[in-house]
């Protein structure tokens, strides 16, 4: 999967917001907020193909979290972004 064209991560102070830019995103009327670890993952995979397992690996390497927890968190992020139409499966 990968991040769909036209979506960018903006940082406003301590907040991380995904916004749609361009004509392809005219009907995108949602605001998606990401926490710091989700924003880290976004930056790491932006413009690349990735899997949930790769996201979990990134979390484990950065935050010293158990792999099972990282997989659960990565899957939750993927679900959230898929539901919002931000990821291409």
C-alpha positions in Angstrom: 0.0 0.0 0.0 1.0 3.6 -0.2 -0.2 7.1 0.7 -2.6 8.3 -2.0 -1.6 11.2 -4.2 -2.6 14.7 -3.0 -2.3 14.1 0.7 0.3 15.8 2.8 1.2 16.0 6.4 1.3 19.4 8.0 2.6 20.2 11.4 1.0 23.0 13.3 2.8 23.6 16.6 2.7 20.2 18.2 -0.2 18.9 16.1 0.2 16.8 13.0 -2.7 17.1 10.5 -3.2 15.2 7.1 -4.8 17.5 4.5 -5.8 16.9 0.9 -4.3 19.3 -1.7 -5.2 19.7 -5.4 -8.2 19.0 -7.5 -8.2 15.3 -6.8 -8.9 16.0 -3.1 -11.7 18.6 -3.6 -14.3 16.3 -2.0 -12.0 15.3 1.0 -13.8 17.0 3.9 -12.2 15.2 6.8 -9.4 16.3 9.1 -7.1 13.5 10.2 -4.9 14.2 13.1 -1.9 12.0 13.8 0.1 11.6 17.0 3.9 11.9 17.0 4.6 8.3 16.3 2.0 8.1 13.4 3.6 11.3 11.9 7.0 9.7 12.2 5.7 6.7 10.2 4.1 8.9 7.6 7.4 10.7 7.0 9.3 7.4 6.8 7.0 5.9 4.1 5.8 9.0 2.2 6.2 8.3 -1.5 7.0 4.6 -1.0 5.1 1.3 -1.0 4.9 -0.3 2.5 3.3 -3.0 4.5 1.9 -3.0 8.0 4.8 -5.2 9.1 7.3 -2.5 7.8 5.4 0.1 9.8 5.7 -2.1 12.9 9.5 -2.6 12.3 9.9 1.2 12.2 8.1 1.6 15.5 10.2 -1.1 17.1 13.4 0.5 15.9 12.5 4.0 17.0 10.5 3.4 20.2 11.7 0.1 21.7 8.2 -1.2 21.9 7.3 -4.9 21.7 6.7 -6.2 18.2 3.2 -7.4 19.1 2.3 -3.9 20.3 3.9 -2.3 17.3 1.9 -4.6 14.9 -1.4 -3.7 16.7 -0.6 0.0 16.6 0.5 -0.1 12.9 -2.7 -2.0 12.0 -4.8 0.6 13.7 -3.1 3.4 11.8 -3.6 1.6 8.5 -7.2 1.0 9.3 -7.8 4.7 10.1 -6.0 5.9 7.0 -7.8 3.4 4.7 -11.2 4.4 6.2 -10.4 8.0 5.5 -9.4 7.2 1.9 -5.8 8.3 2.4 -4.1 5.0 1.6 -4.2 3.1 -1.6 -4.2 -0.6 -0.9 
